[in-house]
Amino acid sequence: MVPVTEIRRLKASDALDIAALHYTAFEDFFLTSLGKPFLTVFYRSILNNKNGIGIGVFIDSNLAGFAIGTMNNSGFYKALIRNNGFCLALKALPNLITNPGKLRRLKAALLTSGNSSYTDTPSLLSICVSPLLKQAGTGSRLLREFEEMVNVNHGSEIILTTDNLNNFAANQFYKKNNYSCVQSFFQGNREMNLYYKKL
């Protein structure tokens, strides 16, 4: 039987599936280390925000990939913390207790950015494809669908950040999809690249 593929806008009610896919695909990522309950609240908070947007690819009704971001990057994470900080902290608490240094890194991840030259700009925050998915080009397709969503919502440009070091595949992926690295900056001890694309 041929799998049924659907691409649709993500809703806050998809947060549990989004968190589960993130947890599986990004085993070594910092946010993953804060636990699946934290990720669920994190993604639900983004999609509940008035500027939050997301697109997902579903195969036989199972989430196989997603791209999530915001139509306005200015103060976005600060708004998430203001509105959902207690719940986020509560879900992350078991992991923060065993490793208090993670709190400092979480603060840096959410509040440090190199995008001061790109205020009020749509931003891609996370893109993920299931490691079990064998269909080549799914990541680029998701990215194009996300760009179209930004366009439909009257956006004309996109920024995103990704690690500079030990992250060759991701950096090449964005360059292949016509994103330009316009700046490098430090997020705590992590050197990050800021990418930009005019739609």
C-alpha positions as CSV (number, residue, x, y, z in Angstrom):
1,M,0.0,0.0,0.0
2,V,1.3,3.4,-1.0
3,P,1.9,5.7,2.1
4,V,-0.4,8.7,2.4
5,T,1.5,11.9,2.8
6,E,0.0,15.1,4.1
7,I,1.6,18.5,4.6
8,R,-0.3,20.8,6.9
9,R,0.0,23.7,9.4
10,L,1.0,22.5,12.9
11,K,-1.2,23.3,15.9
12,A,-0.5,23.4,19.6
13,S,-2.2,20.1,19.9
14,D,0.7,18.5,17.8
15,A,3.2,19.5,20.5
16,L,3.5,16.0,22.0
17,D,4.3,14.4,18.6
18,I,6.7,17.3,17.7
19,A,8.6,16.7,21.0
20,A,8.7,13.0,20.5
21,L,10.2,13.4,17.0
22,H,12.7,16.1,18.3
23,Y,13.7,13.7,21.1
24,T,14.4,10.9,18.6
25,A,16.1,12.9,15.9
26,F,18.3,15.2,18.1
27,E,19.6,12.9,20.7
28,D,22.7,15.0,21.4
29,F,21.1,18.4,21.4
30,F,21.0,20.6,24.5
31,L,17.2,21.1,24.6
32,T,16.8,17.3,24.3
33,S,18.7,16.9,27.5
34,L,16.0,18.8,29.3
35,G,13.5,16.0,28.6
36,K,10.5,15.3,26.5
37,P,8.0,17.0,28.9
38,F,10.1,20.2,28.6
39,L,10.1,19.9,24.8
40,T,6.3,19.4,24.7
41,V,5.7,22.6,26.7
42,F,8.4,24.5,24.6
43,Y,6.8,23.6,21.2
44,R,3.3,24.1,22.5
45,S,4.3,27.6,23.7
46,I,5.7,28.5,20.3
47,L,2.6,27.4,18.5
48,N,0.3,29.1,21.0
49,N,2.1,32.4,20.5
50,K,0.4,34.8,18.0
51,N,3.6,34.9,16.0
52,G,4.3,31.2,16.1
53,I,4.1,29.2,12.9
54,G,4.9,25.6,11.9
55,I,4.5,23.2,9.1
56,G,4.6,19.4,9.4
57,V,4.8,16.4,7.0
58,F,2.7,13.5,8.0
59,I,3.0,9.9,6.6
60,D,0.0,7.7,7.3
61,S,-1.0,10.3,9.9
62,N,2.3,10.0,11.7
63,L,4.5,13.1,12.0
64,A,7.7,12.6,10.0
65,G,9.1,16.1,9.9
66,F,8.5,19.7,10.9
67,A,9.7,23.3,10.5
68,I,8.7,25.7,13.2
69,G,9.4,29.4,13.7
70,T,8.1,32.9,14.3
71,M,6.8,35.7,12.1
72,N,8.6,38.2,14.4
73,N,11.8,37.4,16.1
74,S,12.0,40.5,18.3
75,G,11.4,39.5,21.9
76,F,9.9,36.2,20.9
77,Y,11.7,34.0,23.4
78,K,11.3,36.6,26.1
79,A,7.6,36.5,25.6
80,L,7.7,32.7,25.8
81,I,9.5,32.9,29.1
82,R,7.2,35.6,30.4
83,N,4.0,33.6,29.5
84,N,5.3,30.1,30.1
85,G,8.4,30.4,32.2
86,F,7.1,28.7,35.3
87,C,5.8,25.6,33.4
88,L,9.0,25.4,31.3
89,A,11.1,25.5,34.5
90,L,9.0,23.0,36.2
91,K,9.3,20.5,33.3
92,A,13.1,21.0,33.1
93,L,13.6,21.0,36.9
94,P,14.6,17.3,37.2
95,N,17.4,17.7,34.7
96,L,18.4,21.1,36.1
97,I,18.8,19.7,39.6
98,T,21.2,17.0,38.5
99,N,23.1,19.5,36.3
100,P,22.6,23.2,37.5
101,G,25.0,24.4,34.7
102,K,22.2,23.7,32.2
103,L,20.2,26.6,33.6
104,R,23.0,29.0,32.5
105,R,23.1,27.4,29.1
106,L,19.3,27.5,28.7
107,K,19.4,31.2,29.5
108,A,22.1,31.8,26.9
109,A,20.2,29.7,24.3
110,L,16.9,31.6,24.8
111,L,18.2,35.1,25.4
112,T,21.4,35.4,23.3
113,S,21.2,36.1,19.6
114,G,23.2,37.7,16.8
115,N,20.2,39.1,15.0
116,S,20.2,42.6,16.3
117,S,20.4,43.8,12.6
118,Y,17.3,41.8,11.8
119,T,14.6,43.0,14.1
120,D,10.9,42.2,13.5
121,T,12.0,39.4,11.1
122,P,10.5,36.0,10.5
123,S,12.8,33.3,11.9
124,L,13.1,29.6,11.5
125,L,13.7,28.1,15.0
126,S,13.7,24.4,14.4
127,I,13.6,22.0,11.4
128,C,13.6,18.2,11.8
129,V,13.1,15.2,9.6
130,S,12.7,11.7,11.1
131,P,15.9,9.6,10.9
132,L,13.6,6.7,9.7
133,L,12.4,8.6,6.7
134,K,14.0,7.5,3.5
135,Q,12.6,10.0,1.1
136,A,15.4,12.3,-0.1
137,G,14.7,16.0,-0.2
138,T,12.1,16.1,2.6
139,G,14.1,18.7,4.5
140,S,14.3,21.0,1.5
141,R,10.6,20.5,0.9
142,L,9.7,21.4,4.5
143,L,11.9,24.4,4.2
144,R,10.1,25.5,1.0
145,E,6.7,25.0,2.7
146,F,7.9,27.1,5.7
147,E,9.0,29.8,3.3
148,E,5.7,29.8,1.6
149,M,3.9,30.1,5.0
150,V,6.0,33.1,5.8
151,N,5.1,34.6,2.4
152,V,1.4,34.0,2.9
153,N,1.7,35.8,6.2
154,H,3.3,38.8,4.4
155,G,6.9,38.0,5.3
156,S,9.6,38.7,2.7
157,E,12.7,37.4,4.5
158,I,13.9,34.7,6.9
159,I,16.7,34.4,9.4
160,L,17.9,31.3,11.3
161,T,20.9,30.3,13.5
162,T,22.8,27.1,13.6
163,D,26.1,25.9,15.1
164,N,29.2,26.8,13.2
165,L,31.5,24.0,14.5
166,N,30.9,20.2,14.0
167,N,27.8,21.0,12.0
168,F,28.9,20.7,8.4
169,A,25.8,19.0,7.0
170,A,23.4,21.6,8.5
171,N,25.4,24.5,7.2
172,Q,25.6,23.0,3.7
173,F,21.9,22.3,3.8
174,Y,21.1,26.0,4.3
175,K,23.6,27.1,1.7
176,K,22.2,24.6,-0.8
177,N,18.7,26.2,-0.2
178,N,20.1,29.7,-1.0
179,Y,20.6,31.0,2.6
180,S,23.6,33.3,3.1
181,C,25.7,33.3,6.3
182,V,25.8,36.9,7.2
183,Q,27.2,36.8,10.7
184,S,28.9,34.6,13.3
185,F,28.4,35.2,17.1
186,F,28.8,33.4,20.4
187,Q,25.9,32.0,22.4
188,G,27.7,31.2,25.7
189,N,30.6,29.1,24.5
190,R,28.9,28.1,21.2
191,E,29.9,29.7,18.0
192,M,26.8,30.2,15.9
193,N,26.1,31.2,12.3
194,L,23.3,33.5,11.4
195,Y,21.8,32.8,8.0
196,Y,19.5,35.1,5.9
197,K,17.3,34.6,2.8
198,K,15.3,37.2,0.9
199,L,12.1,35.6,-0.3
